[in-house]
Every structure is written in structure tokens, then in C-alpha cells.
């Protein structure tokens, strides 16, 4: 009986966990959408632009793609600001 309950729980929760792991979501499964970014490059150049897409990569790194062919940047979290108006 316990085995059947555990199996039922596993079958129900696995799709939910899989669905929560896609897209731009944090650990609480909340989608984050940002319109603008300010990025500081290693030579202290500041890049501002509208966000086309962004991805949280490693522990504290973001990959940010800007609109209008301004490029894609992989930056440390301390070197960028993502925000909305």
C-alpha cells in the first residue's frame, strides 16, 4: 500500500517539477521578464539596450541578448542590471 502511494506521488510530482525547470524562472518557479539592461564590460564600457532574451547560466552569470543587433553578453551578476520601466 505504501509503495502504491509513493508511486502515485512520484507520477504526479515529476511532470510538475519538469514543467517548472524550463524558461526564465528562479527556484520559486516565478517567471522574470525584463525590458532593459545595463551591462558593464571589463574595460569599463557601459552597454545599454532593450533585452531580447536573457538566461541565468552558472551560479552567478547571465547571458543577455540585446535587441537591434547590439550583441549577446555573458556577464557576472555584479556587472549588469536588468530592469523594467
TORNU-919210 format. One record per residue: x, z, y of N, C-alpha, C, O in turn; chain; residue in one letter. Coordinates in Angstrom, 2 decimals, padded with zeros to 5 digits. Each point is the difference from the previous one (the first is absolute). Example, Ala and Ser with C-alpha at 12.3 -4.5 7.8 and 13.67 -1.06 7.14 Angstrom:
BEGIN
{site {013.19 007.80 -005.69} {-000.89 000.00 001.19} {000.90 000.00 001.20} {001.04 000.66 -000.02} "A" "A"},
{site {-001.39 -001.38 001.07} {000.82 000.06 001.19} {-000.77 000.73 001.09} {000.51 000.17 001.11} "A" "S"},
This chain:
BEGIN
{site {000.82 000.00 -001.19} {-000.82 000.00 001.19} {000.87 000.00 001.26} {-000.30 -000.72 000.95} "A" "X"},
{site {001.37 001.53 -000.95} {000.89 000.04 001.16} {000.67 -001.35 000.20} {000.19 -000.46 001.12} "A" "X"},
{site {000.18 -000.17 -002.23} {000.67 -001.29 000.08} {-000.91 -001.04 000.66} {000.47 -000.80 000.81} "A" "X"},
{site {-001.74 000.81 -001.16} {-000.95 -000.96 000.58} {-000.18 000.24 001.49} {-000.10 -000.95 000.78} "A" "X"},
{site {000.08 002.21 -000.36} {-000.13 000.31 001.43} {001.24 -000.45 000.75} {-000.11 -000.60 001.07} "A" "X"},
{site {001.29 000.87 -001.62} {001.24 -000.42 000.65} {000.09 -001.52 000.08} {000.45 -000.55 001.02} "A" "X"},
{site {-000.86 -000.13 -002.06} {000.01 -001.45 -000.01} {-000.96 -000.55 001.05} {000.32 -000.96 000.71} "A" "X"},
{site {-001.49 001.55 -000.61} {-000.98 -000.45 000.99} {000.53 000.21 001.42} {-000.16 -000.87 000.85} "A" "X"},
{site {000.77 002.00 -000.60} {000.57 000.28 001.32} {001.11 -001.01 000.32} {000.08 -000.51 001.11} "A" "X"},
{site {000.78 000.24 -002.08} {001.09 -000.95 000.20} {-000.53 -001.39 000.29} {000.52 -000.69 000.88} "A" "X"},
{site {-001.55 000.28 -001.60} {-000.57 -001.34 000.21} {-000.68 -000.12 001.36} {-000.02 -001.09 000.58} "A" "X"},
{site {-000.51 002.17 -000.08} {-000.67 -000.03 001.31} {001.01 000.05 001.14} {-000.15 -000.73 000.98} "A" "X"},
{site {001.17 001.58 -001.09} {000.93 000.19 001.12} {001.07 -001.07 000.10} {000.50 -000.24 001.11} "A" "X"},
{site {-000.11 -000.40 -002.19} {001.06 -001.00 000.06} {-000.34 -001.15 000.95} {000.84 -000.35 000.82} "A" "X"},
{site {-002.02 -000.27 -000.89} {-000.31 -001.07 000.96} {-000.03 000.50 001.45} {000.37 -000.73 000.91} "A" "X"},
{site {-000.81 001.94 -000.71} {-000.03 000.55 001.36} {001.41 000.15 000.55} {000.24 -000.32 001.17} "A" "X"},
{site {000.68 000.82 -001.97} {001.38 000.15 000.45} {000.66 -001.35 000.24} {000.77 -000.15 000.94} "A" "X"},
{site {-001.06 -000.81 -001.77} {000.55 -001.34 000.17} {-000.53 -000.63 001.27} {000.77 -000.63 000.73} "A" "X"},
{site {-002.03 000.78 -000.44} {-000.58 -000.58 001.20} {000.58 000.63 001.26} {000.10 -000.67 001.03} "A" "X"},
{site {000.27 001.93 -001.09} {000.53 000.69 001.16} {001.45 -000.36 000.29} {000.50 000.31 001.08} "A" "X"},
{site {000.17 -000.94 -001.99} {001.43 -000.26 000.19} {000.28 -001.35 000.64} {001.17 -000.33 000.22} "A" "X"},
{site {-002.19 -000.46 000.09} {000.23 -001.30 000.60} {-000.28 000.03 001.49} {-000.82 000.79 000.47} "A" "X"},
{site {001.50 -001.64 000.28} {-000.21 -000.10 001.43} {000.80 001.01 000.78} {000.85 000.69 -000.55} "A" "X"},
{site {-001.13 -000.60 001.82} {000.70 000.92 000.90} {-000.71 001.33 000.02} {-000.85 000.25 000.86} "A" "X"},
{site {001.17 000.59 -001.80} {-000.66 001.29 -000.12} {001.04 001.08 -000.21} {001.06 -000.23 -000.58} "A" "X"},
{site {-001.38 001.41 001.06} {000.92 001.11 -000.21} {-000.43 000.78 -001.24} {-000.87 -000.46 -000.74} "A" "X"},
{site {001.45 001.61 000.51} {-000.29 000.78 -001.20} {-001.46 000.44 -000.06} {-000.54 000.25 -001.08} "A" "X"},
{site {-000.10 -000.14 002.25} {-001.41 000.40 000.03} {-000.93 -001.20 -000.14} {-001.22 000.14 000.13} "A" "X"},
{site {001.78 -001.32 -000.40} {-000.76 -001.24 -000.18} {-000.78 -000.39 001.24} {-001.12 -000.50 -000.09} "A" "X"},
{site {001.70 000.74 001.25} {-000.63 -000.38 001.25} {000.71 -001.25 000.52} {001.22 -000.01 000.19} "A" "X"},
{site {-001.99 -001.04 000.05} {000.59 -001.24 000.50} {000.42 000.18 001.45} {-000.72 000.60 000.79} "A" "X"},
{site {001.88 -001.11 -000.45} {000.53 000.07 001.36} {000.16 -001.42 000.51} {000.67 -000.82 -000.64} "A" "X"},
{site {-001.26 000.51 001.77} {000.14 -001.29 000.63} {000.55 000.20 001.39} {-000.56 000.78 000.78} "A" "X"},
{site {001.63 -001.48 -000.46} {000.60 000.11 001.32} {000.03 -001.38 000.65} {000.20 -001.01 -000.67} "A" "X"},
{site {-000.41 000.98 001.99} {-000.03 -001.25 000.74} {001.34 -000.35 000.64} {000.33 -001.17 000.14} "A" "X"},
{site {000.45 002.18 000.25} {001.22 -000.24 000.78} {001.17 000.77 -000.60} {-000.18 001.01 -000.68} "A" "X"},
{site {001.39 -001.52 000.97} {001.21 000.67 -000.46} {001.08 -000.09 001.07} {000.11 -000.98 000.73} "A" "X"},
{site {000.68 002.02 -000.68} {001.23 000.02 000.79} {001.11 000.33 -000.98} {-000.04 001.03 -000.67} "A" "X"},
{site {001.04 -001.90 000.60} {001.07 000.14 -000.97} {001.34 000.05 000.73} {000.27 -000.83 000.87} "A" "X"},
{site {000.57 001.79 -001.22} {001.34 000.09 000.56} {001.00 -000.49 -001.04} {000.05 000.52 -001.11} "A" "X"},
{site {000.73 -001.52 001.49} {001.01 -000.56 -000.89} {001.31 000.79 000.11} {000.16 000.77 000.95} "A" "X"},
{site {000.77 -000.93 -001.90} {001.26 000.75 000.04} {000.82 -000.20 001.28} {000.77 000.88 000.39} "A" "X"},
{site {-000.92 -002.04 000.27} {000.74 -000.24 001.24} {-000.78 000.48 001.23} {000.31 -000.38 001.13} "A" "X"},
{site {-001.33 001.22 -001.36} {-000.87 000.58 001.03} {-000.93 -001.00 000.68} {-000.59 000.32 001.03} "A" "X"},
{site {000.45 -001.51 -001.58} {-000.98 -000.96 000.48} {-001.39 000.50 -000.39} {-000.20 000.48 -001.12} "A" "X"},
{site {-000.75 -000.60 002.04} {-001.38 000.41 -000.26} {-000.85 -001.25 -000.20} {000.00 -000.90 000.83} "A" "X"},
{site {-000.72 000.86 -001.94} {-000.92 -001.09 -000.33} {-001.41 000.55 000.08} {-000.32 001.00 -000.64} "A" "X"},
{site {-000.55 -001.66 001.42} {-001.41 000.38 000.07} {-000.83 -001.19 -000.47} {000.33 -001.15 000.28} "A" "X"},
{site {-001.41 001.45 -001.00} {-000.85 -001.08 -000.46} {-001.25 000.49 -000.68} {-000.18 001.19 -000.24} "A" "X"},
{site {-000.68 -002.15 -000.06} {-001.23 000.29 -000.74} {000.30 -000.06 -001.49} {000.69 -000.91 -000.47} "A" "X"},
{site {-001.22 001.87 -000.26} {000.28 000.11 -001.43} {-000.86 -000.98 -000.78} {-001.23 000.01 000.11} "A" "X"},
{site {001.88 -000.85 -000.90} {-000.71 -000.88 -000.93} {-000.29 000.76 -001.28} {-001.12 -000.01 -000.50} "A" "X"},
{site {002.16 000.68 -000.04} {-000.16 000.88 -001.15} {001.17 000.96 -000.05} {001.06 -000.25 000.57} "A" "X"},
{site {-001.27 001.35 -001.25} {001.07 000.98 -000.17} {-000.14 000.62 -001.37} {-001.09 000.07 -000.57} "A" "X"},
{site {002.23 000.39 000.05} {000.03 000.62 -001.31} {000.92 001.20 000.04} {001.10 -000.06 000.55} "A" "X"},
{site {-001.56 001.15 -001.12} {000.83 001.19 -000.18} {000.85 -000.27 -001.23} {-000.52 -000.18 -001.10} "A" "X"},
{site {001.82 000.16 001.28} {000.89 -000.35 -001.10} {000.56 001.24 -000.67} {-000.74 000.74 -000.66} "A" "X"},
{site {001.99 -000.50 000.82} {000.62 001.14 -000.66} {-000.40 001.29 000.72} {-000.95 000.00 000.78} "A" "X"},
{site {001.64 001.07 -001.03} {-000.42 001.32 000.46} {-000.32 000.07 001.48} {-000.94 000.70 000.39} "A" "X"},
{site {001.68 -001.40 000.46} {-000.27 000.08 001.44} {000.31 -001.33 000.68} {000.53 -000.02 001.11} "A" "X"},
{site {-000.85 -001.07 -001.77} {000.29 -001.33 000.49} {-001.28 -000.84 000.06} {-000.84 000.07 -000.89} "A" "X"},
{site {000.72 -000.85 001.96} {-001.13 -000.89 000.17} {000.47 -001.44 000.06} {001.08 -000.29 000.51} "A" "X"},
{site {-001.90 -000.62 -001.04} {000.21 -001.42 000.21} {-001.13 -000.46 000.90} {-001.17 000.09 -000.37} "A" "X"},
{site {001.52 -000.58 001.55} {-000.98 -000.38 001.00} {000.16 -001.48 000.32} {001.08 -000.46 000.34} "A" "X"},
{site {-002.18 -000.29 -000.47} {-000.01 -001.40 000.37} {-000.82 -000.14 001.28} {-001.14 000.46 000.07} "A" "X"},
{site {001.74 -001.08 000.94} {-000.67 -000.17 001.28} {-000.61 -001.39 000.11} {000.47 -000.95 -000.63} "A" "X"},
{site {-001.52 000.84 001.43} {-000.66 -001.29 000.24} {000.87 -000.87 000.90} {001.02 000.46 000.52} "A" "X"},
{site {-001.43 -001.71 -000.33} {000.66 -000.96 000.88} {001.44 -000.28 -000.42} {000.86 -000.21 000.86} "A" "X"},
{site {-000.59 000.21 -002.15} {001.33 -000.31 -000.54} {001.11 000.86 000.61} {001.11 -000.49 000.24} "A" "X"},
{site {-001.42 001.77 000.03} {001.02 000.91 000.52} {000.84 000.61 -001.10} {000.97 000.71 000.28} "A" "X"},
{site {-001.32 -000.96 -001.53} {000.85 000.43 -001.10} {-000.55 001.14 -000.82} {-001.05 000.57 000.29} "A" "X"},
{site {001.82 -000.26 -001.33} {-000.29 001.12 -000.90} {001.18 000.95 000.06} {001.16 -000.43 -000.07} "A" "X"},
{site {-001.43 001.71 000.20} {001.03 001.01 000.16} {-000.19 001.10 -001.03} {-001.12 000.45 -000.24} "A" "X"},
{site {002.21 -000.02 -000.36} {000.00 001.17 -000.88} {000.74 001.09 000.76} {001.20 -000.11 000.26} "A" "X"},
{site {-001.93 001.16 000.10} {000.57 001.02 000.88} {-000.31 001.40 -000.52} {-000.96 000.21 -000.74} "A" "X"},
{site {001.80 000.71 001.14} {-000.22 001.42 -000.28} {-001.17 000.48 000.86} {-000.21 -000.53 001.10} "A" "X"},
{site {-000.53 001.49 -001.57} {-001.17 000.50 000.72} {000.36 000.54 001.38} {-000.84 -000.03 000.90} "A" "X"},
{site {002.05 000.52 -000.71} {000.39 000.52 001.30} {000.32 -001.10 001.00} {000.19 000.29 001.19} "A" "X"},
{site {-000.13 -001.54 -001.63} {000.32 -001.12 000.88} {-001.20 -000.88 000.30} {000.17 -001.12 000.48} "A" "X"},
{site {-001.36 001.59 -000.76} {-001.18 -000.82 000.31} {-001.19 000.88 000.35} {-000.10 001.16 -000.40} "A" "X"},
{site {-000.79 -001.77 001.17} {-001.28 000.64 000.34} {-001.09 -001.00 -000.31} {000.02 -001.12 000.51} "A" "X"},
{site {-000.96 001.50 -001.34} {-001.18 -000.80 -000.29} {-001.18 000.68 000.68} {-000.20 001.20 -000.15} "A" "X"},
{site {-000.59 -001.99 000.90} {-001.09 000.63 000.75} {-001.14 -000.98 000.25} {000.13 -001.20 -000.19} "A" "X"},
{site {-001.25 001.77 000.61} {-001.19 -000.77 000.42} {-000.26 000.31 001.47} {000.48 001.00 000.53} "A" "X"},
{site {-001.23 -001.87 000.11} {-000.36 000.23 001.41} {-000.92 001.18 000.13} {-000.41 000.35 001.11} "A" "X"},
